[in-house]
Amino acid sequence: METATSYAPATLSKLMPNPEIEIPDWPNWNPDLHATLMFIHQGSRVLLIEKLTGIGQGKINGPGGKIEPGETPEQGVIRECQEELHITCLNPVKRGELWFAMSDLPDIHCHVYTATKFTGTPTATKEANPYWCEIDEIPFERMWEDDSYWLRQALNGESFDGKFLFTEEKIIAHDLAFGEDSSSRWRGYSVI
């Protein structure tokens, strides 16, 4: 696994050194929520949503949400797409895990999936307004800051693992790995 120190988005990166920042003890870290994200892409386009409710309301993202008791992450991401967009993703592929330690929101452990096929028609609901976007025009300025660090790579089929420390909506530290070996850092999920 390759890592390099960088402060720029969309690169291999390591924790930004700052002795004043208390980094979580990631191996022993326990999130408040377990969640999923899905990014459906076809050709040069990706299906995004404007989130209308909950954490991230008003932001652009992929569909997803909390994993319910008794679900695997894959089952959860399929259900969330059905609830938010009235579509069923086919053959989702897990691309990564995100670990979010947040100052003003619950800490979240998120499983990120991509898919290229689905059934149904993306439909607006009370939770989300869907729209297709050219991949080279993804509106990162309207998304969570971390998305610009890993989303393009995930859409290109790369595996990743990202740990992010947020103060309000700003990243103050991160540890990000890409490539085949990044999945060795995944925590996984035990069905409750």
C-alpha positions in Angstrom: 0.0 0.0 0.0 1.4 3.4 -1.0 0.9 6.5 1.1 2.3 10.0 0.8 1.9 13.2 2.7 -0.2 15.8 0.9 -2.6 18.6 1.7 -4.3 18.5 -1.7 -7.6 16.6 -2.4 -7.6 13.5 -4.6 -4.1 12.3 -3.7 -2.7 9.6 -1.5 -2.4 11.2 1.9 -1.5 10.7 5.5 -2.5 12.5 8.7 -1.7 16.2 8.6 0.9 16.7 11.4 -0.3 19.1 14.1 0.6 18.5 17.7 -2.4 20.4 18.9 -4.9 18.0 17.2 -6.0 15.0 19.2 -6.2 12.1 16.7 -8.7 9.4 17.6 -7.4 6.0 18.6 -8.8 4.5 15.3 -8.3 0.8 16.2 -10.4 1.3 19.4 -12.7 4.0 18.0 -16.5 3.3 18.2 -18.8 5.2 15.9 -22.2 6.4 16.9 -23.7 5.4 13.5 -23.0 2.8 10.8 -24.0 4.0 7.4 -23.7 3.5 3.6 -23.3 5.6 0.5 -24.0 4.6 -3.1 -22.6 6.2 -6.3 -24.2 4.9 -9.5 -22.3 5.8 -12.6 -22.8 5.1 -16.3 -20.4 6.2 -18.9 -19.3 9.8 -18.0 -22.2 10.4 -15.6 -22.9 9.8 -11.9 -26.2 9.9 -10.2 -26.1 12.3 -7.3 -28.8 13.6 -4.9 -29.5 16.9 -3.1 -30.1 15.7 0.4 -33.4 17.1 1.8 -33.4 15.7 5.4 -31.0 14.6 8.2 -27.3 14.9 8.5 -25.9 16.8 5.5 -29.3 18.4 4.6 -28.8 20.7 1.6 -25.6 19.0 0.5 -25.0 17.0 -2.7 -24.1 13.4 -2.1 -24.9 9.9 -3.2 -27.9 8.1 -1.8 -27.4 6.2 1.5 -28.0 6.3 5.2 -28.1 4.4 8.4 -27.7 0.6 8.4 -30.8 -0.9 10.2 -30.6 -3.7 12.7 -30.4 -7.1 11.0 -29.0 -5.6 7.7 -25.6 -6.0 6.1 -24.1 -2.8 4.7 -24.9 -4.1 1.1 -28.6 -4.7 2.1 -28.7 -1.3 3.7 -27.4 0.6 0.7 -29.9 -1.2 -1.6 -32.8 -0.3 0.8 -31.7 3.3 1.1 -31.6 3.7 -2.7 -35.1 2.2 -2.8 -36.4 4.6 -0.2 -34.6 7.7 -1.4 -34.8 7.3 -5.2 -37.3 4.4 -5.9 -34.5 2.4 -7.6 -32.9 -0.9 -6.9 -29.1 -1.0 -7.4 -27.8 -4.2 -9.1 -24.5 -5.8 -8.2 -23.2 -3.1 -5.8 -19.4 -3.2 -5.3 -17.9 -2.1 -2.1 -15.1 0.5 -2.8 -14.2 1.7 0.6 -14.8 2.6 4.2 -15.0 6.1 5.7 -14.4 6.8 9.3 -15.7 10.2 10.5 -14.8 11.6 13.9 -17.0 14.8 14.1 -16.9 17.7 16.6 -20.6 18.6 16.3 -22.3 15.5 14.7 -22.4 11.8 15.6 -19.3 9.9 14.6 -20.0 7.8 11.5 -18.5 4.6 10.0 -19.6 4.5 6.4 -19.4 1.7 3.7 -19.1 3.2 0.2 -20.4 1.3 -2.8 -20.6 1.9 -6.6 -22.9 0.3 -9.2 -23.4 0.7 -12.9 -26.9 -0.8 -13.2 -30.2 -0.4 -11.5 -33.9 -1.0 -12.0 -36.6 1.7 -11.8 -36.5 5.4 -12.5 -34.7 7.8 -10.2 -37.5 9.8 -8.6 -37.5 12.7 -6.2 -38.8 11.9 -2.7 -39.1 13.8 0.6 -35.5 12.7 1.3 -33.7 13.5 -1.9 -33.8 15.2 -5.3 -31.8 13.0 -7.8 -29.9 14.2 -10.8 -27.3 13.0 -13.3 -24.0 14.9 -13.4 -21.0 14.6 -15.6 -18.2 13.1 -13.5 -15.8 15.9 -14.5 -18.4 18.4 -13.3 -19.1 16.9 -9.8 -20.0 19.9 -7.6 -17.5 19.3 -4.8 -18.1 22.8 -3.5 -21.6 21.7 -2.4 -20.5 18.3 -1.0 -18.8 17.2 2.2 -15.2 18.3 2.0 -13.8 14.7 2.1 -15.6 13.7 -1.1 -13.0 15.5 -3.2 -10.3 13.3 -1.6 -11.7 9.9 -2.8 -14.8 10.0 -5.0 -13.1 10.1 -8.4 -10.9 7.2 -7.4 -13.9 5.2 -6.3 -15.7 5.9 -9.6 -12.6 4.6 -11.4 -12.9 1.3 -9.4 -10.2 1.9 -6.8 -10.5 0.6 -3.3 -9.8 3.1 -0.5 -10.0 3.6 3.3 -10.3 7.1 4.7 -10.2 8.4 8.2 -11.3 12.0 8.7 -11.3 14.2 11.7 -13.8 17.1 11.3 -14.3 20.3 13.3 -17.8 21.5 12.3 -17.6 20.9 8.5 -13.9 21.3 8.0 -11.3 18.5 7.8 -8.6 19.1 10.4 -6.8 15.8 9.9 -7.0 12.7 7.6 -5.4 9.4 6.8 -6.3 8.0 3.4 -5.1 4.9 1.5 -5.9 3.7 -2.0 -5.4 0.5 -3.8 -5.7 -3.2 -3.3 -4.2 -3.2 0.2 -6.4 -0.4 1.5 -9.2 -3.0 2.2 -6.9 -4.6 4.8 -7.7 -1.4 6.9 -11.4 -1.9 6.6 -13.2 -2.5 9.9 -16.1 -4.4 8.3 -19.5 -4.7 10.0 -21.1 -7.3 12.2 -24.9 -7.6 11.7 -26.7 -6.6 14.9 
